[in-house]
Amino acid sequence: MPKVKAKRHSVSLDMTAMCDVAFLLLTFFMLTAKFRPEEAVTITPPSSISEKPLNTKDGMLMVSVSPEGGVYLATDDQMAREFMLERMANRYGIAVTAEMKKNFMASEIVGYPLGAMRQVLNMKPSEAKALSKGIPIDSSNNELSYWVGYAKLSNPELKVAIKGDKESNYKVFADIIGTLQAQNINIFQLVTGPENKPK
């Protein structure tokens, strides 16, 4: 007589717990993600084969060069930003109000001559973008030198990087490097876009 086989039942999984875990992971990644930092102008750096990533652990001072040759300065070190503002305002005799300081700290980028500083700082950062034409770096009025000097004075560990557009004029880069060397900053990084290694 044949054996009676027990009927097999399919395995059922409760998906509620898996959905909870998926939504918790999604929420975690959404809340911990860093947004791409705002740029004053769109910059397309030249590509290169680089194995060394940009080290921003101890703070970074980014000098950006637009295709038109405008120079912009950005740092994520809030104490350095506040120190730079106070020193530049004292140097040029600009009285900084609490509202102006708040607007400066909210904007990521410095990209205007000091003559326009009062006007720019009285605007919201989104409105001030239109006035950003770049920091003067010519030999008669090299304001970048003071910005960089005060940034390094506030944080000697601050690393410096230069990010330029591939269509930028070489002379602007040479002027920036000369300015950095005049401030005794001889170690800096050049930011490039990624490129695949040749086979």
MODELLER restraints for C-alpha pairs under 7 A, 6 or more apart:
rsr = mdl.restraints
at = mdl.atoms
rsr.add(forms.Gaussian(group=physical.xy_distance, feature=features.Distance(at['CA:38:A'], at['CA:108:A']), mean=6.81, stdev=0.5))
rsr.add(forms.Gaussian(group=physical.xy_distance, feature=features.Distance(at['CA:40:A'], at['CA:109:A']), mean=6.57, stdev=0.5))
rsr.add(forms.Gaussian(group=physical.xy_distance, feature=features.Distance(at['CA:40:A'], at['CA:129:A']), mean=6.75, stdev=0.5))
rsr.add(forms.Gaussian(group=physical.xy_distance, feature=features.Distance(at['CA:41:A'], at['CA:66:A']), mean=6.43, stdev=0.5))
rsr.add(forms.Gaussian(group=physical.xy_distance, feature=features.Distance(at['CA:43:A'], at['CA:66:A']), mean=6.05, stdev=0.5))
rsr.add(forms.Gaussian(group=physical.xy_distance, feature=features.Distance(at['CA:43:A'], at['CA:164:A']), mean=6.67, stdev=0.5))
rsr.add(forms.Gaussian(group=physical.xy_distance, feature=features.Distance(at['CA:43:A'], at['CA:165:A']), mean=5.00, stdev=0.5))
rsr.add(forms.Gaussian(group=physical.xy_distance, feature=features.Distance(at['CA:44:A'], at['CA:165:A']), mean=4.88, stdev=0.5))
rsr.add(forms.Gaussian(group=physical.xy_distance, feature=features.Distance(at['CA:44:A'], at['CA:166:A']), mean=6.17, stdev=0.5))
rsr.add(forms.Gaussian(group=physical.xy_distance, feature=features.Distance(at['CA:45:A'], at['CA:163:A']), mean=6.66, stdev=0.5))
rsr.add(forms.Gaussian(group=physical.xy_distance, feature=features.Distance(at['CA:45:A'], at['CA:164:A']), mean=5.57, stdev=0.5))
rsr.add(forms.Gaussian(group=physical.xy_distance, feature=features.Distance(at['CA:45:A'], at['CA:165:A']), mean=4.55, stdev=0.5))
rsr.add(forms.Gaussian(group=physical.xy_distance, feature=features.Distance(at['CA:45:A'], at['CA:166:A']), mean=5.12, stdev=0.5))
rsr.add(forms.Gaussian(group=physical.xy_distance, feature=features.Distance(at['CA:45:A'], at['CA:192:A']), mean=5.20, stdev=0.5))
rsr.add(forms.Gaussian(group=physical.xy_distance, feature=features.Distance(at['CA:45:A'], at['CA:193:A']), mean=5.59, stdev=0.5))
rsr.add(forms.Gaussian(group=physical.xy_distance, feature=features.Distance(at['CA:46:A'], at['CA:165:A']), mean=6.72, stdev=0.5))
rsr.add(forms.Gaussian(group=physical.xy_distance, feature=features.Distance(at['CA:46:A'], at['CA:166:A']), mean=4.77, stdev=0.5))
rsr.add(forms.Gaussian(group=physical.xy_distance, feature=features.Distance(at['CA:46:A'], at['CA:192:A']), mean=5.41, stdev=0.5))
rsr.add(forms.Gaussian(group=physical.xy_distance, feature=features.Distance(at['CA:46:A'], at['CA:193:A']), mean=5.81, stdev=0.5))
rsr.add(forms.Gaussian(group=physical.xy_distance, feature=features.Distance(at['CA:47:A'], at['CA:192:A']), mean=5.30, stdev=0.5))
rsr.add(forms.Gaussian(group=physical.xy_distance, feature=features.Distance(at['CA:47:A'], at['CA:193:A']), mean=4.25, stdev=0.5))
rsr.add(forms.Gaussian(group=physical.xy_distance, feature=features.Distance(at['CA:47:A'], at['CA:194:A']), mean=5.52, stdev=0.5))
rsr.add(forms.Gaussian(group=physical.xy_distance, feature=features.Distance(at['CA:47:A'], at['CA:195:A']), mean=5.67, stdev=0.5))
rsr.add(forms.Gaussian(group=physical.xy_distance, feature=features.Distance(at['CA:48:A'], at['CA:192:A']), mean=6.08, stdev=0.5))
rsr.add(forms.Gaussian(group=physical.xy_distance, feature=features.Distance(at['CA:48:A'], at['CA:193:A']), mean=6.21, stdev=0.5))
rsr.add(forms.Gaussian(group=physical.xy_distance, feature=features.Distance(at['CA:48:A'], at['CA:194:A']), mean=5.83, stdev=0.5))
rsr.add(forms.Gaussian(group=physical.xy_distance, feature=features.Distance(at['CA:48:A'], at['CA:195:A']), mean=5.35, stdev=0.5))
rsr.add(forms.Gaussian(group=physical.xy_distance, feature=features.Distance(at['CA:49:A'], at['CA:194:A']), mean=6.28, stdev=0.5))
rsr.add(forms.Gaussian(group=physical.xy_distance, feature=features.Distance(at['CA:49:A'], at['CA:195:A']), mean=5.24, stdev=0.5))
rsr.add(forms.Gaussian(group=physical.xy_distance, feature=features.Distance(at['CA:49:A'], at['CA:196:A']), mean=6.48, stdev=0.5))
rsr.add(forms.Gaussian(group=physical.xy_distance, feature=features.Distance(at['CA:49:A'], at['CA:197:A']), mean=6.15, stdev=0.5))
rsr.add(forms.Gaussian(group=physical.xy_distance, feature=features.Distance(at['CA:50:A'], at['CA:194:A']), mean=6.97, stdev=0.5))
rsr.add(forms.Gaussian(group=physical.xy_distance, feature=features.Distance(at['CA:58:A'], at['CA:157:A']), mean=6.49, stdev=0.5))
rsr.add(forms.Gaussian(group=physical.xy_distance, feature=features.Distance(at['CA:58:A'], at['CA:158:A']), mean=6.24, stdev=0.5))
rsr.add(forms.Gaussian(group=physical.xy_distance, feature=features.Distance(at['CA:59:A'], at['CA:76:A']), mean=6.42, stdev=0.5))
rsr.add(forms.Gaussian(group=physical.xy_distance, feature=features.Distance(at['CA:59:A'], at['CA:77:A']), mean=5.81, stdev=0.5))
rsr.add(forms.Gaussian(group=physical.xy_distance, feature=features.Distance(at['CA:59:A'], at['CA:158:A']), mean=5.20, stdev=0.5))
rsr.add(forms.Gaussian(group=physical.xy_distance, feature=features.Distance(at['CA:59:A'], at['CA:159:A']), mean=6.28, stdev=0.5))
rsr.add(forms.Gaussian(group=physical.xy_distance, feature=features.Distance(at['CA:60:A'], at['CA:75:A']), mean=5.71, stdev=0.5))
rsr.add(forms.Gaussian(group=physical.xy_distance, feature=features.Distance(at['CA:60:A'], at['CA:76:A']), mean=6.59, stdev=0.5))
rsr.add(forms.Gaussian(group=physical.xy_distance, feature=features.Distance(at['CA:60:A'], at['CA:158:A']), mean=5.58, stdev=0.5))
rsr.add(forms.Gaussian(group=physical.xy_distance, feature=features.Distance(at['CA:60:A'], at['CA:159:A']), mean=4.82, stdev=0.5))
rsr.add(forms.Gaussian(group=physical.xy_distance, feature=features.Distance(at['CA:60:A'], at['CA:160:A']), mean=5.80, stdev=0.5))
rsr.add(forms.Gaussian(group=physical.xy_distance, feature=features.Distance(at['CA:61:A'], at['CA:74:A']), mean=5.86, stdev=0.5))
rsr.add(forms.Gaussian(group=physical.xy_distance, feature=features.Distance(at['CA:61:A'], at['CA:75:A']), mean=4.66, stdev=0.5))
rsr.add(forms.Gaussian(group=physical.xy_distance, feature=features.Distance(at['CA:61:A'], at['CA:158:A']), mean=6.58, stdev=0.5))
rsr.add(forms.Gaussian(group=physical.xy_distance, feature=features.Distance(at['CA:61:A'], at['CA:159:A']), mean=5.99, stdev=0.5))
rsr.add(forms.Gaussian(group=physical.xy_distance, feature=features.Distance(at['CA:61:A'], at['CA:160:A']), mean=4.76, stdev=0.5))
rsr.add(forms.Gaussian(group=physical.xy_distance, feature=features.Distance(at['CA:61:A'], at['CA:161:A']), mean=6.26, stdev=0.5))
rsr.add(forms.Gaussian(group=physical.xy_distance, feature=features.Distance(at['CA:62:A'], at['CA:73:A']), mean=5.76, stdev=0.5))
rsr.add(forms.Gaussian(group=physical.xy_distance, feature=features.Distance(at['CA:62:A'], at['CA:74:A']), mean=5.13, stdev=0.5))
rsr.add(forms.Gaussian(group=physical.xy_distance, feature=features.Distance(at['CA:62:A'], at['CA:75:A']), mean=6.13, stdev=0.5))
rsr.add(forms.Gaussian(group=physical.xy_distance, feature=features.Distance(at['CA:62:A'], at['CA:160:A']), mean=5.98, stdev=0.5))
rsr.add(forms.Gaussian(group=physical.xy_distance, feature=features.Distance(at['CA:62:A'], at['CA:161:A']), mean=4.94, stdev=0.5))
rsr.add(forms.Gaussian(group=physical.xy_distance, feature=features.Distance(at['CA:62:A'], at['CA:162:A']), mean=5.89, stdev=0.5))
rsr.add(forms.Gaussian(group=physical.xy_distance, feature=features.Distance(at['CA:63:A'], at['CA:71:A']), mean=6.86, stdev=0.5))
rsr.add(forms.Gaussian(group=physical.xy_distance, feature=features.Distance(at['CA:63:A'], at['CA:72:A']), mean=5.73, stdev=0.5))
rsr.add(forms.Gaussian(group=physical.xy_distance, feature=features.Distance(at['CA:63:A'], at['CA:73:A']), mean=4.74, stdev=0.5))
rsr.add(forms.Gaussian(group=physical.xy_distance, feature=features.Distance(at['CA:63:A'], at['CA:74:A']), mean=6.61, stdev=0.5))
rsr.add(forms.Gaussian(group=physical.xy_distance, feature=features.Distance(at['CA:63:A'], at['CA:161:A']), mean=6.14, stdev=0.5))
rsr.add(forms.Gaussian(group=physical.xy_distance, feature=features.Distance(at['CA:63:A'], at['CA:162:A']), mean=4.78, stdev=0.5))
rsr.add(forms.Gaussian(group=physical.xy_distance, feature=features.Distance(at['CA:63:A'], at['CA:163:A']), mean=6.15, stdev=0.5))
rsr.add(forms.Gaussian(group=physical.xy_distance, feature=features.Distance(at['CA:64:A'], at['CA:71:A']), mean=5.69, stdev=0.5))
rsr.add(forms.Gaussian(group=physical.xy_distance, feature=features.Distance(at['CA:64:A'], at['CA:72:A']), mean=5.01, stdev=0.5))
rsr.add(forms.Gaussian(group=physical.xy_distance, feature=features.Distance(at['CA:64:A'], at['CA:73:A']), mean=6.28, stdev=0.5))
rsr.add(forms.Gaussian(group=physical.xy_distance, feature=features.Distance(at['CA:64:A'], at['CA:162:A']), mean=5.84, stdev=0.5))
rsr.add(forms.Gaussian(group=physical.xy_distance, feature=features.Distance(at['CA:64:A'], at['CA:163:A']), mean=4.68, stdev=0.5))
rsr.add(forms.Gaussian(group=physical.xy_distance, feature=features.Distance(at['CA:64:A'], at['CA:164:A']), mean=5.50, stdev=0.5))
rsr.add(forms.Gaussian(group=physical.xy_distance, feature=features.Distance(at['CA:65:A'], at['CA:71:A']), mean=4.77, stdev=0.5))
rsr.add(forms.Gaussian(group=physical.xy_distance, feature=features.Distance(at['CA:65:A'], at['CA:72:A']), mean=6.43, stdev=0.5))
rsr.add(forms.Gaussian(group=physical.xy_distance, feature=features.Distance(at['CA:65:A'], at['CA:163:A']), mean=6.27, stdev=0.5))
rsr.add(forms.Gaussian(group=physical.xy_distance, feature=features.Distance(at['CA:65:A'], at['CA:164:A']), mean=4.43, stdev=0.5))
rsr.add(forms.Gaussian(group=physical.xy_distance, feature=features.Distance(at['CA:65:A'], at['CA:165:A']), mean=6.18, stdev=0.5))
rsr.add(forms.Gaussian(group=physical.xy_distance, feature=features.Distance(at['CA:66:A'], at['CA:164:A']), mean=6.40, stdev=0.5))
rsr.add(forms.Gaussian(group=physical.xy_distance, feature=features.Distance(at['CA:66:A'], at['CA:165:A']), mean=5.76, stdev=0.5))
rsr.add(forms.Gaussian(group=physical.xy_distance, feature=features.Distance(at['CA:66:A'], at['CA:168:A']), mean=6.54, stdev=0.5))
rsr.add(forms.Gaussian(group=physical.xy_distance, feature=features.Distance(at['CA:67:A'], at['CA:165:A']), mean=5.42, stdev=0.5))
rsr.add(forms.Gaussian(group=physical.xy_distance, feature=features.Distance(at['CA:67:A'], at['CA:167:A']), mean=5.30, stdev=0.5))
rsr.add(forms.Gaussian(group=physical.xy_distance, feature=features.Distance(at['CA:67:A'], at['CA:168:A']), mean=4.55, stdev=0.5))
rsr.add(forms.Gaussian(group=physical.xy_distance, feature=features.Distance(at['CA:68:A'], at['CA:168:A']), mean=6.45, stdev=0.5))
rsr.add(forms.Gaussian(group=physical.xy_distance, feature=features.Distance(at['CA:69:A'], at['CA:168:A']), mean=5.88, stdev=0.5))
rsr.add(forms.Gaussian(group=physical.xy_distance, feature=features.Distance(at['CA:69:A'], at['CA:169:A']), mean=6.53, stdev=0.5))
rsr.add(forms.Gaussian(group=physical.xy_distance, feature=features.Distance(at['CA:69:A'], at['CA:172:A']), mean=6.39, stdev=0.5))
rsr.add(forms.Gaussian(group=physical.xy_distance, feature=features.Distance(at['CA:70:A'], at['CA:133:A']), mean=6.06, stdev=0.5))
rsr.add(forms.Gaussian(group=physical.xy_distance, feature=features.Distance(at['CA:70:A'], at['CA:134:A']), mean=4.34, stdev=0.5))
rsr.add(forms.Gaussian(group=physical.xy_distance, feature=features.Distance(at['CA:70:A'], at['CA:135:A']), mean=6.84, stdev=0.5))
rsr.add(forms.Gaussian(group=physical.xy_distance, feature=features.Distance(at['CA:71:A'], at['CA:111:A']), mean=6.59, stdev=0.5))
rsr.add(forms.Gaussian(group=physical.xy_distance, feature=features.Distance(at['CA:71:A'], at['CA:134:A']), mean=4.62, stdev=0.5))
rsr.add(forms.Gaussian(group=physical.xy_distance, feature=features.Distance(at['CA:71:A'], at['CA:135:A']), mean=5.28, stdev=0.5))
rsr.add(forms.Gaussian(group=physical.xy_distance, feature=features.Distance(at['CA:72:A'], at['CA:109:A']), mean=6.63, stdev=0.5))
rsr.add(forms.Gaussian(group=physical.xy_distance, feature=features.Distance(at['CA:72:A'], at['CA:110:A']), mean=5.72, stdev=0.5))
rsr.add(forms.Gaussian(group=physical.xy_distance, feature=features.Distance(at['CA:72:A'], at['CA:111:A']), mean=4.53, stdev=0.5))
rsr.add(forms.Gaussian(group=physical.xy_distance, feature=features.Distance(at['CA:72:A'], at['CA:134:A']), mean=5.54, stdev=0.5))
rsr.add(forms.Gaussian(group=physical.xy_distance, feature=features.Distance(at['CA:72:A'], at['CA:135:A']), mean=6.16, stdev=0.5))
rsr.add(forms.Gaussian(group=physical.xy_distance, feature=features.Distance(at['CA:73:A'], at['CA:109:A']), mean=5.64, stdev=0.5))
rsr.add(forms.Gaussian(group=physical.xy_distance, feature=features.Distance(at['CA:73:A'], at['CA:110:A']), mean=5.05, stdev=0.5))
rsr.add(forms.Gaussian(group=physical.xy_distance, feature=features.Distance(at['CA:73:A'], at['CA:111:A']), mean=6.39, stdev=0.5))
rsr.add(forms.Gaussian(group=physical.xy_distance, feature=features.Distance(at['CA:74:A'], at['CA:108:A']), mean=5.94, stdev=0.5))
rsr.add(forms.Gaussian(group=physical.xy_distance, feature=features.Distance(at['CA:74:A'], at['CA:109:A']), mean=4.65, stdev=0.5))
rsr.add(forms.Gaussian(group=physical.xy_distance, feature=features.Distance(at['CA:74:A'], at['CA:110:A']), mean=6.27, stdev=0.5))
rsr.add(forms.Gaussian(group=physical.xy_distance, feature=features.Distance(at['CA:80:A'], at['CA:151:A']), mean=5.50, stdev=0.5))
rsr.add(forms.Gaussian(group=physical.xy_distance, feature=features.Distance(at['CA:80:A'], at['CA:154:A']), mean=5.42, stdev=0.5))
rsr.add(forms.Gaussian(group=physical.xy_distance, feature=features.Distance(at['CA:80:A'], at['CA:155:A']), mean=6.51, stdev=0.5))
rsr.add(forms.Gaussian(group=physical.xy_distance, feature=features.Distance(at['CA:81:A'], at['CA:105:A']), mean=6.96, stdev=0.5))
rsr.add(forms.Gaussian(group=physical.xy_distance, feature=features.Distance(at['CA:83:A'], at['CA:154:A']), mean=6.36, stdev=0.5))
rsr.add(forms.Gaussian(group=physical.xy_distance, feature=features.Distance(at['CA:84:A'], at['CA:147:A']), mean=6.38, stdev=0.5))
rsr.add(forms.Gaussian(group=physical.xy_distance, feature=features.Distance(at['CA:84:A'], at['CA:150:A']), mean=5.38, stdev=0.5))
rsr.add(forms.Gaussian(group=physical.xy_distance, feature=features.Distance(at['CA:84:A'], at['CA:151:A']), mean=5.90, stdev=0.5))
rsr.add(forms.Gaussian(group=physical.xy_distance, feature=features.Distance(at['CA:89:A'], at['CA:95:A']), mean=6.62, stdev=0.5))
rsr.add(forms.Gaussian(group=physical.xy_distance, feature=features.Distance(at['CA:89:A'], at['CA:96:A']), mean=6.91, stdev=0.5))
rsr.add(forms.Gaussian(group=physical.xy_distance, feature=features.Distance(at['CA:100:A'], at['CA:121:A']), mean=4.83, stdev=0.5))
rsr.add(forms.Gaussian(group=physical.xy_distance, feature=features.Distance(at['CA:100:A'], at['CA:122:A']), mean=5.56, stdev=0.5))
rsr.add(forms.Gaussian(group=physical.xy_distance, feature=features.Distance(at['CA:103:A'], at['CA:121:A']), mean=5.93, stdev=0.5))
rsr.add(forms.Gaussian(group=physical.xy_distance, feature=features.Distance(at['CA:103:A'], at['CA:124:A']), mean=6.08, stdev=0.5))
rsr.add(forms.Gaussian(group=physical.xy_distance, feature=features.Distance(at['CA:103:A'], at['CA:125:A']), mean=6.22, stdev=0.5))
rsr.add(forms.Gaussian(group=physical.xy_distance, feature=features.Distance(at['CA:104:A'], at['CA:121:A']), mean=6.15, stdev=0.5))
rsr.add(forms.Gaussian(group=physical.xy_distance, feature=features.Distance(at['CA:106:A'], at['CA:125:A']), mean=6.80, stdev=0.5))
rsr.add(forms.Gaussian(group=physical.xy_distance, feature=features.Distance(at['CA:107:A'], at['CA:125:A']), mean=5.26, stdev=0.5))
rsr.add(forms.Gaussian(group=physical.xy_distance, feature=features.Distance(at['CA:111:A'], at['CA:132:A']), mean=4.94, stdev=0.5))
rsr.add(forms.Gaussian(group=physical.xy_distance, feature=features.Distance(at['CA:111:A'], at['CA:133:A']), mean=6.15, stdev=0.5))
rsr.add(forms.Gaussian(group=physical.xy_distance, feature=features.Distance(at['CA:111:A'], at['CA:134:A']), mean=4.30, stdev=0.5))
rsr.add(forms.Gaussian(group=physical.xy_distance, feature=features.Distance(at['CA:111:A'], at['CA:135:A']), mean=5.23, stdev=0.5))
rsr.add(forms.Gaussian(group=physical.xy_distance, feature=features.Distance(at['CA:112:A'], at['CA:131:A']), mean=6.97, stdev=0.5))
rsr.add(forms.Gaussian(group=physical.xy_distance, feature=features.Distance(at['CA:112:A'], at['CA:132:A']), mean=5.01, stdev=0.5))
rsr.add(forms.Gaussian(group=physical.xy_distance, feature=features.Distance(at['CA:112:A'], at['CA:133:A']), mean=5.68, stdev=0.5))
rsr.add(forms.Gaussian(group=physical.xy_distance, feature=features.Distance(at['CA:112:A'], at['CA:134:A']), mean=4.90, stdev=0.5))
rsr.add(forms.Gaussian(group=physical.xy_distance, feature=features.Distance(at['CA:112:A'], at['CA:135:A']), mean=5.01, stdev=0.5))
rsr.add(forms.Gaussian(group=physical.xy_distance, feature=features.Distance(at['CA:113:A'], at['CA:134:A']), mean=6.85, stdev=0.5))
rsr.add(forms.Gaussian(group=physical.xy_distance, feature=features.Distance(at['CA:113:A'], at['CA:135:A']), mean=5.16, stdev=0.5))
rsr.add(forms.Gaussian(group=physical.xy_distance, feature=features.Distance(at['CA:113:A'], at['CA:136:A']), mean=6.14, stdev=0.5))
rsr.add(forms.Gaussian(group=physical.xy_distance, feature=features.Distance(at['CA:120:A'], at['CA:128:A']), mean=5.45, stdev=0.5))
rsr.add(forms.Gaussian(group=physical.xy_distance, feature=features.Distance(at['CA:135:A'], at['CA:143:A']), mean=6.50, stdev=0.5))
rsr.add(forms.Gaussian(group=physical.xy_distance, feature=features.Distance(at['CA:135:A'], at['CA:144:A']), mean=6.20, stdev=0.5))
rsr.add(forms.Gaussian(group=physical.xy_distance, feature=features.Distance(at['CA:136:A'], at['CA:142:A']), mean=5.65, stdev=0.5))
rsr.add(forms.Gaussian(group=physical.xy_distance, feature=features.Distance(at['CA:136:A'], at['CA:143:A']), mean=5.65, stdev=0.5))
rsr.add(forms.Gaussian(group=physical.xy_distance, feature=features.Distance(at['CA:136:A'], at['CA:144:A']), mean=6.58, stdev=0.5))
rsr.add(forms.Gaussian(group=physical.xy_distance, feature=features.Distance(at['CA:137:A'], at['CA:143:A']), mean=6.12, stdev=0.5))
rsr.add(forms.Gaussian(group=physical.xy_distance, feature=features.Distance(at['CA:137:A'], at['CA:144:A']), mean=5.84, stdev=0.5))
rsr.add(forms.Gaussian(group=physical.xy_distance, feature=features.Distance(at['CA:145:A'], at['CA:179:A']), mean=5.73, stdev=0.5))
rsr.add(forms.Gaussian(group=physical.xy_distance, feature=features.Distance(at['CA:149:A'], at['CA:183:A']), mean=6.12, stdev=0.5))
rsr.add(forms.Gaussian(group=physical.xy_distance, feature=features.Distance(at['CA:152:A'], at['CA:158:A']), mean=6.26, stdev=0.5))
rsr.add(forms.Gaussian(group=physical.xy_distance, feature=features.Distance(at['CA:159:A'], at['CA:188:A']), mean=6.79, stdev=0.5))
rsr.add(forms.Gaussian(group=physical.xy_distance, feature=features.Distance(at['CA:160:A'], at['CA:188:A']), mean=4.96, stdev=0.5))
rsr.add(forms.Gaussian(group=physical.xy_distance, feature=features.Distance(at['CA:160:A'], at['CA:189:A']), mean=6.47, stdev=0.5))
rsr.add(forms.Gaussian(group=physical.xy_distance, feature=features.Distance(at['CA:161:A'], at['CA:188:A']), mean=5.32, stdev=0.5))
rsr.add(forms.Gaussian(group=physical.xy_distance, feature=features.Distance(at['CA:161:A'], at['CA:189:A']), mean=4.48, stdev=0.5))
rsr.add(forms.Gaussian(group=physical.xy_distance, feature=features.Distance(at['CA:161:A'], at['CA:190:A']), mean=5.65, stdev=0.5))
rsr.add(forms.Gaussian(group=physical.xy_distance, feature=features.Distance(at['CA:161:A'], at['CA:191:A']), mean=6.64, stdev=0.5))
rsr.add(forms.Gaussian(group=physical.xy_distance, feature=features.Distance(at['CA:162:A'], at['CA:189:A']), mean=6.21, stdev=0.5))
rsr.add(forms.Gaussian(group=physical.xy_distance, feature=features.Distance(at['CA:162:A'], at['CA:190:A']), mean=4.92, stdev=0.5))
rsr.add(forms.Gaussian(group=physical.xy_distance, feature=features.Distance(at['CA:162:A'], at['CA:191:A']), mean=6.01, stdev=0.5))
rsr.add(forms.Gaussian(group=physical.xy_distance, feature=features.Distance(at['CA:163:A'], at['CA:190:A']), mean=6.05, stdev=0.5))
rsr.add(forms.Gaussian(group=physical.xy_distance, feature=features.Distance(at['CA:163:A'], at['CA:191:A']), mean=4.86, stdev=0.5))
rsr.add(forms.Gaussian(group=physical.xy_distance, feature=features.Distance(at['CA:180:A'], at['CA:186:A']), mean=6.86, stdev=0.5))
